[in-house]
């Protein structure tokens, strides 16, 4: 199971938002590249980079930071405000190894098939971010009216094989990851699901790994608050 340290970008800084709320922001670093290198030094092979400016304000200015991070010895999974094929292309050209699409995938499922054909199935991940059982879009501000299971099955038919599942109400709140719904999504759709939102202790990582159903876990606040180290998280993710 892959561990993805999160780097959430806003205004060129590394931040965390509780439940995606811009008014509930904590700044952890003024230098995202130094932060990325620190995760690499601790064993990260992937980084999950979120362009919050794009997700919330339709600003793609953080592509410069993506370009710099992509030059490091790490693969970058990039998301935030990628709402048309041109934006996907810019992220890809800037060095992203995998592109996460949420709003576009929900609004235009056929775009997923187009993206998979253009970039490859492993390079595309669909975001099934949920609040109260409904997939949410546009920086978690709008409800789609569809469940993650319904949306996941539809996007699997469009060629998606990678998915990110975030329980929005747990994100940034250290309330514990939603293991049950993450595993259910993987089991019932066939998607390779990455868990996100609320990971707060090593036992949750171990639980996710031991299910044998979860492809990865994104960890943000717990690492930045030093609840545990990245090395400890990587060890907990082993299934042996």
DOVOMAR-623346 format. One record per residue: x negated, y, z of N, C-alpha, C in turn. Coordinates in nm, 4 decimals. Layout:
BEGIN
NODE       n.c1       n.c2       n.c3      ca.c1      ca.c2      ca.c3       c.c1       c.c2       c.c3
NODE          X          Y          Z          X          Y          Z          X          Y          Z
...
//
This chain:
BEGIN
NODE       n.c1       n.c2       n.c3      ca.c1      ca.c2      ca.c3       c.c1       c.c2       c.c3
NODE    -0.0844    -0.1184     0.0000     0.0000     0.0000     0.0000    -0.0885     0.1241     0.0000
NODE    -0.0658     0.2106    -0.0947    -0.1490     0.3307    -0.1106    -0.1039     0.4404    -0.0146
NODE    -0.2007     0.5042     0.0505    -0.1736     0.6195     0.1350    -0.2084     0.7461     0.0572
NODE    -0.1120     0.8369     0.0507    -0.1290     0.9624    -0.0212    -0.1291     1.0792     0.0785
NODE    -0.2445     1.1359     0.1141    -0.2427     1.2586     0.1941    -0.1752     1.3690     0.1125
NODE    -0.0909     1.4468     0.1777    -0.0160     1.5506     0.1063    -0.0865     1.6849     0.1148
NODE    -0.0885     1.7537     0.0015    -0.1331     1.8930    -0.0019    -0.0197     1.9735    -0.0629
NODE     0.0527     2.0441     0.0204     0.1641     2.1271    -0.0248     0.1131     2.2691    -0.0451
NODE     0.1315     2.3216    -0.1655     0.0762     2.4512    -0.2022     0.1832     2.5598    -0.2058
NODE     0.1525     2.6693    -0.1415     0.2382     2.7878    -0.1521     0.1496     2.9106    -0.1393
NODE     0.1541     2.9946    -0.2412     0.0703     3.1134    -0.2398    -0.0780     3.0817    -0.2332
NODE    -0.1171     2.9675    -0.2905    -0.2573     2.9294    -0.2916    -0.3083     2.8700    -0.1629
NODE    -0.2195     2.8501    -0.0659    -0.2581     2.7954     0.0638    -0.1953     2.6578     0.0863
NODE    -0.2548     2.5816     0.1771    -0.2005     2.4515     0.2155    -0.1027     2.4738     0.3298
NODE     0.0238     2.4374     0.3077     0.1277     2.4621     0.4072     0.2121     2.3365     0.4264
NODE     0.2972     2.3378     0.5254     0.4030     2.2384     0.5408     0.5308     2.3135     0.5728
NODE     0.6398     2.2676     0.5100     0.7719     2.3239     0.5373     0.8578     2.2181     0.6047
NODE     0.9320     2.2559     0.7057     1.0251     2.1615     0.7668     1.1526     2.1561     0.6856
NODE     1.1873     2.0341     0.6397     1.3058     2.0092     0.5585     1.3075     2.0965     0.4336
NODE     1.1882     2.1342     0.3831     1.1789     2.2123     0.2616     1.2199     2.3574     0.2763
NODE     1.2332     2.4068     0.4002     1.2812     2.5418     0.4260     1.1643     2.6405     0.4242
NODE     1.1605     2.7360     0.3287     1.0508     2.8323     0.3218     1.0367     2.9189     0.4456
NODE     1.1424     2.9299     0.5224     1.1372     3.0102     0.6446     1.0763     2.9341     0.7622
NODE     1.0486     2.8055     0.7418     0.9920     2.7226     0.8496     0.8581     2.6663     0.8019
NODE     0.7655     2.7578     0.7808     0.6374     2.7244     0.7202     0.5239     2.7311     0.8216
NODE     0.4315     2.6358     0.8074     0.3075     2.6371     0.8852     0.1922     2.6329     0.7864
NODE     0.0958     2.7249     0.8004    -0.0220     2.7274     0.7136    -0.1339     2.6490     0.7804
NODE    -0.1917     2.5545     0.7049    -0.2992     2.4725     0.7593    -0.4356     2.5054     0.7019
NODE    -0.4395     2.5642     0.5814    -0.5686     2.5957     0.5207    -0.5510     2.7015     0.4131
NODE    -0.6540     2.7843     0.3981    -0.6560     2.8826     0.2904    -0.7260     2.8284     0.1664
NODE    -0.7814     2.7080     0.1745    -0.8599     2.6533     0.0638    -0.8177     2.5094     0.0334
NODE    -0.7267     2.4903    -0.0628    -0.6778     2.3559    -0.0951    -0.7872     2.2609    -0.1441
NODE    -0.8896     2.3122    -0.2115    -0.9946     2.2255    -0.2636    -1.0807     2.1713    -0.1508
NODE    -1.1098     2.2533    -0.0524    -1.1818     2.2050     0.0659    -1.0989     2.0987     0.1366
NODE    -0.9675     2.1214     0.1443    -0.8791     2.0230     0.2066    -0.8798     1.8923     0.1289
NODE    -0.8707     1.9020    -0.0031    -0.8728     1.7810    -0.0864    -1.0027     1.7042    -0.0667
NODE    -1.1150     1.7750    -0.0661    -1.2435     1.7080    -0.0493    -1.2531     1.6403     0.0876
NODE    -1.1927     1.7007     0.1886    -1.1971     1.6390     0.3221    -1.1210     1.5071     0.3230
NODE    -1.0068     1.5006     0.2510    -0.9327     1.3741     0.2438    -1.0107     1.2694     0.1652
NODE    -1.0785     1.3128     0.0607    -1.1620     1.2205    -0.0163    -1.2748     1.1654     0.0702
NODE    -1.3386     1.2530     0.1461    -1.4481     1.2118     0.2342    -1.4023     1.1094     0.3375
NODE    -1.2714     1.1128     0.3702    -1.2174     1.0204     0.4698    -1.1582     0.8941     0.4067
NODE    -1.1716     0.8819     0.2737    -1.1305     0.7575     0.2094    -1.0142     0.7643     0.1142
NODE    -0.9577     0.8812     0.0912    -0.8425     0.8919     0.0008    -0.8831     0.8629    -0.1430
NODE    -0.8016     0.7839    -0.2114    -0.8203     0.7600    -0.3548    -0.7133     0.8329    -0.4360
NODE    -0.6061     0.8718    -0.3694    -0.4982     0.9507    -0.4292    -0.4674     1.0684    -0.3365
NODE    -0.4218     1.1780    -0.3953    -0.3678     1.2915    -0.3213    -0.2319     1.3259    -0.3815
NODE    -0.1364     1.3551    -0.2959    -0.0046     1.3984    -0.3417     0.0000     1.5503    -0.3297
NODE     0.0036     1.6193    -0.4432    -0.0013     1.7657    -0.4449     0.1346     1.8209    -0.4860
NODE     0.1873     1.9085    -0.4026     0.3204     1.9655    -0.4256     0.3091     2.1148    -0.4523
NODE     0.3569     2.1576    -0.5675     0.3610     2.2992    -0.6026     0.4920     2.3578    -0.5499
NODE     0.4918     2.4008    -0.4254     0.6141     2.4539    -0.3655     0.6589     2.5817    -0.4349
NODE     0.5646     2.6603    -0.4843     0.6014     2.7817    -0.5565     0.6838     2.7463    -0.6802
NODE     0.6486     2.6355    -0.7451     0.7237     2.5921    -0.8625     0.8571     2.5315    -0.8256
NODE     0.8575     2.4507    -0.7185     0.9808     2.3832    -0.6778     1.0870     2.4821    -0.6344
NODE     1.0437     2.5888    -0.5679     1.1398     2.6829    -0.5099     1.1580     2.8073    -0.5958
NODE     1.0467     2.8575    -0.6534     1.0526     2.9860    -0.7219     1.0193     2.9791    -0.8710
NODE     1.0060     2.8575    -0.9267     0.9754     2.8391    -1.0683     0.8455     2.9080    -1.1085
NODE     0.7447     2.8986    -1.0225     0.6128     2.9564    -1.0485     0.5128     2.8422    -1.0622
NODE     0.4392     2.8391    -1.1752     0.3432     2.7314    -1.1975     0.1995     2.7769    -1.1765
NODE     0.1784     2.8811    -1.0978     0.0455     2.9357    -1.0764    -0.0510     2.8404    -1.0096
NODE    -0.0009     2.7367    -0.9464    -0.0885     2.6432    -0.8761    -0.1542     2.5412    -0.9692
NODE    -0.1304     2.5497    -1.0985    -0.1974     2.4594    -1.1920    -0.3493     2.4773    -1.1868
NODE    -0.3946     2.5963    -1.1565    -0.5392     2.6198    -1.1441    -0.5976     2.5338    -1.0321
NODE    -0.5235     2.5217    -0.9228    -0.5709     2.4390    -0.8113    -0.5690     2.2927    -0.8511
NODE    -0.4651     2.2506    -0.9250    -0.4609     2.1140    -0.9762    -0.5842     2.0855    -1.0617
NODE    -0.6189     2.1772    -1.1495    -0.7354     2.1586    -1.2357    -0.8621     2.1361    -1.1543
NODE    -0.8794     2.2139    -1.0490    -0.9992     2.1998    -0.9656    -0.9980     2.0684    -0.8886
NODE    -0.8822     2.0306    -0.8362    -0.8725     1.9050    -0.7604    -0.8975     1.7849    -0.8500
NODE    -0.8506     1.7932    -0.9747    -0.8650     1.6812    -1.0680    -1.0107     1.6566    -1.1053
NODE    -1.0979     1.7523    -1.0809    -1.2401     1.7348    -1.1080    -1.3097     1.6557    -0.9974
NODE    -1.2429     1.6384    -0.8861    -1.2993     1.5647    -0.7729    -1.2811     1.4144    -0.7947
NODE    -1.3393     1.3366    -0.7069    -1.3326     1.1902    -0.7185    -1.2039     1.1385    -0.6547
NODE    -1.0926     1.1720    -0.7190    -0.9621     1.1353    -0.6652    -0.8584     1.1462    -0.7768
NODE    -0.7496     1.0718    -0.7635    -0.6377     1.0839    -0.8565    -0.5311     1.1707    -0.7904
NODE    -0.4730     1.2587    -0.8694    -0.3753     1.3526    -0.8159    -0.2361     1.3203    -0.8677
NODE    -0.1439     1.3008    -0.7740    -0.0019     1.2863    -0.8047     0.0599     1.4235    -0.7826
NODE     0.1164     1.4826    -0.8875     0.1534     1.6245    -0.8839     0.3032     1.6430    -0.9056
NODE     0.3609     1.7350    -0.8303     0.5042     1.7606    -0.8418     0.5358     1.9044    -0.8052
NODE     0.6555     1.9465    -0.8443     0.7031     2.0794    -0.8079     0.7330     2.1665    -0.9274
NODE     0.8593     2.1849    -0.9584     0.8994     2.2762    -1.0642     0.8763     2.2265    -1.2050
NODE     0.8613     2.0968    -1.2229     0.8364     2.0404    -1.3564     0.9702     2.0064    -1.4208
NODE     1.0339     2.1056    -1.4799     1.1733     2.0916    -1.5210     1.1959     2.0875    -1.6705
NODE     1.0887     2.0718    -1.7481     1.1033     2.0472    -1.8913     0.9770     1.9775    -1.9401
NODE     0.9806     1.9276    -2.0634     0.8681     1.8509    -2.1156     0.7426     1.9364    -2.1283
NODE     0.7595     2.0637    -2.1558     0.6437     2.1516    -2.1662     0.5705     2.1615    -2.0323
NODE     0.6463     2.1696    -1.9235     0.5855     2.1765    -1.7908     0.5134     2.0467    -1.7566
NODE     0.5720     1.9337    -1.7955     0.5055     1.8056    -1.7742     0.3729     1.8022    -1.8498
NODE     0.3756     1.8515    -1.9731     0.2546     1.8538    -2.0534     0.1465     1.9408    -1.9921
NODE     0.1852     2.0536    -1.9347     0.0864     2.1422    -1.8714     0.0230     2.0758    -1.7498
NODE     0.1033     2.0064    -1.6722     0.0497     1.9365    -1.5544    -0.0453     1.8248    -1.5980
NODE    -0.0056     1.7524    -1.7008    -0.0895     1.6437    -1.7519    -0.2226     1.6985    -1.8052
NODE    -0.2144     1.8048    -1.8827    -0.3348     1.8656    -1.9401    -0.4245     1.9264    -1.8325
NODE    -0.3652     1.9604    -1.7180    -0.4431     2.0176    -1.6077    -0.5107     1.9111    -1.5229
NODE    -0.4836     1.7830    -1.5540    -0.5568     1.6759    -1.4876    -0.4777     1.5849    -1.3972
NODE    -0.3466     1.6019    -1.3914    -0.2667     1.5124    -1.3063    -0.2766     1.3686    -1.3566
NODE    -0.2933     1.2742    -1.2631    -0.2933     1.1323    -1.2988    -0.1516     1.0766    -1.3009
NODE    -0.0651     1.1378    -1.2219     0.0757     1.0980    -1.2208     0.1600     1.2227    -1.1968
NODE     0.2709     1.2301    -1.2669     0.3596     1.3449    -1.2575     0.4910     1.3000    -1.1945
NODE     0.5332     1.3708    -1.0914     0.6600     1.3383    -1.0249     0.7665     1.4355    -1.0735
NODE     0.8763     1.3810    -1.1248     0.9842     1.4664    -1.1735     1.1132     1.4340    -1.0981
NODE     1.1784     1.5390    -1.0525     1.3011     1.5216    -0.9761     1.4205     1.5833    -1.0443
NODE     1.4259     1.7165    -1.0446     1.5397     1.7867    -1.1026     1.5618     1.7474    -1.2480
NODE     1.4547     1.7444    -1.3272     1.4666     1.7082    -1.4681     1.5207     1.5669    -1.4848
NODE     1.4719     1.4733    -1.4029     1.5157     1.3339    -1.4135     1.6635     1.3198    -1.3810
NODE     1.7096     1.3922    -1.2816     1.8497     1.3838    -1.2405     1.9400     1.4538    -1.3411
NODE     1.8955     1.5683    -1.3890     1.9759     1.6480    -1.4821     1.9789     1.5872    -1.6218
NODE     1.8642     1.5331    -1.6649     1.8531     1.4771    -1.7996     1.7807     1.3425    -1.7929
NODE     1.8495     1.2358    -1.7547     1.7844     1.1049    -1.7418     1.7102     1.0605    -1.8670
NODE     1.7594     1.0991    -1.9850     1.6924     1.0601    -2.1088     1.5524     1.1193    -2.1183
NODE     1.5277     1.2288    -2.0450     1.3946     1.2898    -2.0457     1.2923     1.1968    -1.9819
NODE     1.3381     1.1105    -1.8920     1.2480     1.0141    -1.8296     1.1949     0.9165    -1.9337
NODE     1.2844     0.8680    -2.0200     1.2414     0.7782    -2.1268     1.1410     0.8471    -2.2182
NODE     1.1652     0.9744    -2.2486     1.0735     1.0504    -2.3333     0.9383     1.0675    -2.2646
NODE     0.9397     1.0970    -2.1339     0.8157     1.1167    -2.0602     0.7356     0.9875    -2.0490
NODE     0.8054     0.8758    -2.0255     0.7382     0.7464    -2.0164     0.6735     0.7108    -2.1503
NODE     0.7439     0.7378    -2.2594     0.6897     0.7093    -2.3920     0.5666     0.7943    -2.4207
NODE     0.5671     0.9170    -2.3707     0.4566     1.0095    -2.3991     0.3360     0.9874    -2.3088
NODE     0.3611     0.9651    -2.1797     0.2506     0.9612    -2.0839     0.2212     0.8219    -2.0278
NODE     0.3153     0.7292    -2.0404     0.2988     0.5952    -1.9853     0.3772     0.5782    -1.8567
NODE     0.4225     0.4556    -1.8309     0.5087     0.4292    -1.7155     0.4394     0.4577    -1.5831
NODE     0.3094     0.4291    -1.5727     0.2401     0.4519    -1.4457     0.2156     0.5991    -1.4192
NODE     0.2240     0.6817    -1.5238     0.1968     0.8240    -1.5092     0.3211     0.9047    -1.4722
NODE     0.4366     0.8399    -1.4696     0.5611     0.9090    -1.4385     0.6245     0.8489    -1.3138
NODE     0.6602     0.9365    -1.2208     0.7277     0.8951    -1.0973     0.8521     0.9817    -1.0826
NODE     0.9652     0.9204    -1.0536     1.0884     0.9972    -1.0354     1.1116     1.0220    -0.8866
NODE     1.1527     1.1424    -0.8534     1.1770     1.1790    -0.7143     1.3233     1.1572    -0.6795
NODE     1.3472     1.0684    -0.5855     1.4819     1.0420    -0.5365     1.4893     1.0947    -0.3933
NODE     1.4910     1.2260    -0.3826     1.4942     1.2935    -0.2533     1.6389     1.3025    -0.2061
NODE     1.6644     1.2582    -0.0854     1.8035     1.2453    -0.0410     1.8313     1.3188     0.0894
NODE     1.9484     1.3786     0.0929     2.0012     1.4377     0.2164     2.1421     1.3847     0.2347
NODE     2.1660     1.3198     0.3477     2.2988     1.2658     0.3797     2.3510     1.1735     0.2697
NODE     2.2606     1.0923     0.2128     2.3014     0.9920     0.1155     2.3140     1.0395    -0.0273
NODE     2.2839     1.1678    -0.0534     2.2922     1.2213    -0.1893     2.1564     1.2711    -0.2362
NODE     2.1232     1.2431    -0.3609     1.9999     1.2951    -0.4189     2.0126     1.4458    -0.4340
NODE     1.9071     1.5175    -0.3911     1.9068     1.6639    -0.4000     1.7987     1.7092    -0.4969
NODE     1.8226     1.8249    -0.5585     1.7332     1.8774    -0.6622     1.7045     2.0252    -0.6374
NODE     1.6309     2.0866    -0.7323     1.5987     2.2295    -0.7263     1.5388     2.2677    -0.5904
NODE     1.4284     2.1984    -0.5555     1.3644     2.2271    -0.4277     1.4508     2.1906    -0.3090
NODE     1.5332     2.0861    -0.3264     1.6205     2.0331    -0.2206     1.7351     2.1276    -0.1853
NODE     1.7698     2.2172    -0.2773     1.8756     2.3148    -0.2482     2.0103     2.2764    -0.3074
NODE     2.0126     2.1803    -0.4020     2.1378     2.1428    -0.4670     2.1592     1.9918    -0.4598
NODE     2.2835     1.9515    -0.4354     2.3167     1.8094    -0.4290     2.3635     1.7600    -0.5652
NODE     2.3169     1.6408    -0.6025     2.3555     1.5827    -0.7316     2.4887     1.5102    -0.7252
NODE     2.5303     1.4714    -0.6030     2.6519     1.3932    -0.5880     2.6320     1.2455    -0.6158
NODE     2.5059     1.2041    -0.6357     2.4746     1.0641    -0.6619     2.3820     1.0102    -0.5536
NODE     2.3971     0.8831    -0.5225     2.3121     0.8206    -0.4215     2.1773     0.7850    -0.4824
NODE     2.0730     0.7666    -0.3989     1.9437     0.7222    -0.4517     1.9533     0.5894    -0.5251
NODE     2.0358     0.4966    -0.4768     2.0499     0.3677    -0.5431     2.1097     0.3835    -0.6828
NODE     2.2144     0.4639    -0.6939     2.2790     0.4870    -0.8233     2.1821     0.5550    -0.9194
NODE     2.1146     0.6585    -0.8709     2.0222     0.7323    -0.9569     1.9008     0.6473    -0.9921
NODE     1.8525     0.5713    -0.8956     1.7358     0.4862    -0.9190     1.7622     0.3810    -1.0249
NODE     1.8791     0.3177    -1.0190     1.9143     0.2159    -1.1183     1.9233     0.2766    -1.2573
NODE     1.9813     0.3956    -1.2662     1.9941     0.4633    -1.3952     1.8570     0.4974    -1.4526
NODE     1.7673     0.5478    -1.3682     1.6357     0.5889    -1.4169     1.5478     0.4687    -1.4480
NODE     1.5708     0.3572    -1.3795     1.4992     0.2340    -1.4149     1.5354     0.1929    -1.5572
NODE     1.6607     0.2081    -1.5914     1.7058     0.1759    -1.7279     1.6392     0.2671    -1.8308
NODE     1.6002     0.3866    -1.7883     1.5339     0.4811    -1.8778     1.3826     0.4575    -1.8860
NODE     1.3337     0.3572    -1.8139     1.1917     0.3243    -1.8213     1.1096     0.3616    -1.7002
NODE     1.1704     0.4277    -1.6020     1.0963     0.4630    -1.4805     1.0587     0.3366    -1.4039
NODE     0.9377     0.3338    -1.3528     0.8936     0.2205    -1.2710     0.8381     0.2673    -1.1362
NODE     0.8047     0.3943    -1.1255     0.7544     0.4514    -1.0017     0.8587     0.5492    -0.9463
NODE     0.8797     0.5451    -0.8161     0.9751     0.6383    -0.7553     0.9236     0.6861    -0.6209
NODE     0.9600     0.8076    -0.5885     0.9287     0.8672    -0.4588     1.0599     0.8873    -0.3843
NODE     1.0667     0.8358    -0.2612     1.1890     0.8506    -0.1829     1.1598     0.9314    -0.0568
NODE     1.2222     1.0481    -0.0487     1.2072     1.1347     0.0674     1.3411     1.1501     0.1374
NODE     1.3428     1.1236     0.2669     1.4588     1.1563     0.3496     1.4371     1.3002     0.3942
NODE     1.5050     1.3929     0.3280     1.4781     1.5350     0.3454     1.4919     1.5798     0.4910
NODE     1.5877     1.5241     0.5621     1.6095     1.5687     0.6994     1.4954     1.5288     0.7927
NODE     1.4120     1.4369     0.7477     1.2977     1.3958     0.8292     1.1687     1.4646     0.7886
NODE     1.1663     1.5274     0.6710     1.0424     1.5807     0.6173     0.9878     1.6941     0.7032
NODE     0.8600     1.6800     0.7403     0.7931     1.7817     0.8196     0.8366     1.7867     0.9641
NODE     0.9271     1.6982     1.0033     0.9832     1.7049     1.1374     0.9314     1.6013     1.2336
NODE     0.8435     1.5105     1.1863     0.7847     1.4084     1.2721     0.8906     1.3221     1.3382
NODE     0.9972     1.2920     1.2649     1.1089     1.2151     1.3208     1.1045     1.0682     1.2819
NODE     1.0028     1.0288     1.2110     0.9915     0.8898     1.1698     1.0420     0.8690     1.0283
NODE     0.9687     0.7904     0.9515     1.0066     0.7654     0.8128     1.1282     0.6729     0.8070
NODE     1.2080     0.6874     0.7019     1.3287     0.6071     0.6857     1.2917     0.4756     0.6167
NODE     1.2472     0.3798     0.6946     1.2014     0.2517     0.6400     1.3160     0.1766     0.5738
NODE     1.4298     0.1712     0.6405     1.5429     0.0920     0.5919     1.5847     0.1333     0.4518
NODE     1.6091     0.2630     0.4301     1.6575     0.3084     0.2997     1.5493     0.2980     0.1930
NODE     1.4237     0.3159     0.2325     1.3133     0.3040     0.1368     1.3028     0.1613     0.0848
NODE     1.3078     0.0654     0.1749     1.2994    -0.0757     0.1357     1.4211    -0.1156     0.0534
NODE     1.5385    -0.0687     0.0922     1.6612    -0.1014     0.0187     1.6535    -0.0489    -0.1241
NODE     1.6003     0.0719    -0.1407     1.5876     0.1298    -0.2737     1.4964     0.0451    -0.3616
NODE     1.3831     0.0010    -0.3053     1.2891    -0.0817    -0.3810     1.3514    -0.2166    -0.4168
NODE     1.4167    -0.2782    -0.3197     1.4722    -0.4123    -0.3395     1.5842    -0.4116    -0.4433
NODE     1.6697    -0.3108    -0.4396     1.7899    -0.3136    -0.5235     1.7717    -0.2505    -0.6615
NODE     1.6622    -0.1771    -0.6819     1.6422    -0.1141    -0.8126     1.5250    -0.1734    -0.8905
NODE     1.4309    -0.2376    -0.8208     1.3113    -0.2876    -0.8869     1.2025    -0.1836    -0.9023
NODE     1.2274    -0.0614    -0.8543     1.1285     0.0453    -0.8623     1.0150     0.0231    -0.7623
NODE     0.8959     0.0688    -0.7977     0.7839     0.0737    -0.7047     0.7996     0.2021    -0.6243
NODE     0.8429     0.1899    -0.4989     0.8851     0.3072    -0.4222     0.7758     0.3533    -0.3254
NODE     0.7521     0.4836    -0.3273     0.6607     0.5492    -0.2348     0.7451     0.6183    -0.1289
NODE     0.7170     0.5885    -0.0022     0.7925     0.6475     0.1084     0.7378     0.7851     0.1437
NODE     0.8278     0.8752     0.1786     0.7859     1.0099     0.2161     0.8851     1.0680     0.3156
NODE     0.8361     1.1590     0.3964     0.9248     1.2310     0.4868     0.9305     1.1735     0.6259
NODE     0.8578     1.2362     0.7184     0.8726     1.2036     0.8591     0.7759     1.1048     0.9184
NODE     0.6800     1.0532     0.8412     0.5839     0.9581     0.8990     0.5154     1.0238     1.0179
NODE     0.5252     0.9604     1.1345     0.4747     1.0243     1.2562     0.3785     0.9391     1.3364
NODE     0.3737     0.8071     1.3096     0.2839     0.7220     1.3853     0.2404     0.6016     1.3029
NODE     0.1302     0.5418     1.3466     0.0711     0.4320     1.2716     0.1645     0.3122     1.2614
NODE     0.2457     0.2891     1.3624     0.3352     0.1735     1.3592     0.4332     0.1802     1.2434
NODE     0.4706     0.3014     1.2014     0.5614     0.3161     1.0874     0.4919     0.2764     0.9578
NODE     0.3638     0.3116     0.9460     0.2869     0.2728     0.8276     0.2737     0.1209     0.8236
NODE     0.2446     0.0623     0.9376     0.2337    -0.0838     0.9454     0.3656    -0.1502     0.9073
NODE     0.4767    -0.0936     0.9557     0.6080    -0.1504     0.9250     0.6373    -0.1434     0.7763
NODE     0.6071    -0.0298     0.7140     0.6263    -0.0159     0.5703     0.5433    -0.1184     0.4943
NODE     0.4164    -0.1320     0.5339     0.3261    -0.2236     0.4637     0.3703    -0.3682     0.4785
NODE     0.4133    -0.4048     0.5974     0.4474    -0.5442     0.6231     0.5745    -0.5885     0.5524
NODE     0.6564    -0.4944     0.5065     0.7755    -0.5348     0.4301     0.7363    -0.5969     0.2970
NODE     0.6191    -0.5604     0.2455     0.5772    -0.6094     0.1158     0.6561    -0.5493     0.0009
NODE     0.7407    -0.4501     0.0307     0.8293    -0.3926    -0.0704     0.7938    -0.2482    -0.1062
NODE     0.7068    -0.1869    -0.0288     0.6800    -0.0439    -0.0441     0.5427    -0.0226    -0.1069
NODE     0.5395     0.0570    -0.2139     0.4162     0.0747    -0.2905     0.3199     0.1738    -0.2272
NODE     0.3721     0.2665    -0.1479     0.2844     0.3679    -0.0894     0.3574     0.4529     0.0119
NODE     0.2816     0.5398     0.0777     0.3407     0.6321     0.1748     0.2672     0.7651     0.1671
NODE     0.3437     0.8725     0.1637     0.2876     1.0076     0.1655     0.2882     1.0573     0.3089
NODE     0.1741     1.1087     0.3517     0.1617     1.1541     0.4898     0.1121     1.2980     0.4909
NODE     0.1839     1.3829     0.5604     0.1464     1.5234     0.5679     0.1256     1.5702     0.7095
NODE     0.2352     1.6061     0.7772     0.2263     1.6700     0.9078     0.1482     1.5876     1.0094
NODE     0.1676     1.4556     1.0089     0.0995     1.3718     1.1079    -0.0518     1.3815     1.0953
NODE    -0.1016     1.3910     0.9720    -0.2455     1.4060     0.9518    -0.2922     1.5461     0.9900
NODE    -0.2155     1.6464     0.9514    -0.2568     1.7839     0.9807    -0.2501     1.8149     1.1301
NODE    -0.1603     1.7492     1.2004    -0.1524     1.7667     1.3455    -0.2413     1.6684     1.4210
NODE    -0.3169     1.5879     1.3440    -0.4133     1.4928     1.4008    -0.3474     1.3909     1.4947
NODE    -0.2267     1.3463     1.4574    -0.1621     1.2376     1.5317    -0.2435     1.1089     1.5163
NODE    -0.3045     1.0949     1.3988    -0.3959     0.9851     1.3709    -0.4835     1.0292     1.2546
NODE    -0.5917     0.9551     1.2301    -0.6821     0.9900     1.1212    -0.6400     0.9217     0.9921
NODE    -0.6936     0.9706     0.8820    -0.6653     0.9063     0.7544    -0.7223     0.7650     0.7530
NODE    -0.8392     0.7461     0.8112    -0.8986     0.6128     0.8176    -0.8065     0.5155     0.8911
NODE    -0.7460     0.5605     0.9985    -0.6521     0.4751     1.0735    -0.5283     0.4459     0.9888
NODE    -0.4810     0.5436     0.9133    -0.3646     0.5233     0.8266    -0.3967     0.4218     0.7166
NODE    -0.5134     0.4343     0.6575    -0.5543     0.3401     0.5525    -0.5643     0.1985     0.6067
NODE    -0.6134     0.1856     0.7278    -0.6236     0.0540     0.7899    -0.4849    -0.0039     0.8199
NODE    -0.3938     0.0819     0.8668    -0.2575     0.0364     0.8990    -0.1824    -0.0065     0.7733
NODE    -0.2229     0.0458     0.6577    -0.1526     0.0160     0.5336    -0.1925    -0.1182     0.4732
NODE    -0.2944    -0.1815     0.5290    -0.3372    -0.3114     0.4764    -0.2358    -0.4176     0.5124
NODE    -0.2101    -0.5072     0.4164    -0.1058    -0.6080     0.4375    -0.1615    -0.7413     0.4832
NODE    -0.2939    -0.7478     0.5082    -0.3519    -0.8766     0.5500    -0.3318    -0.9007     0.6987
//
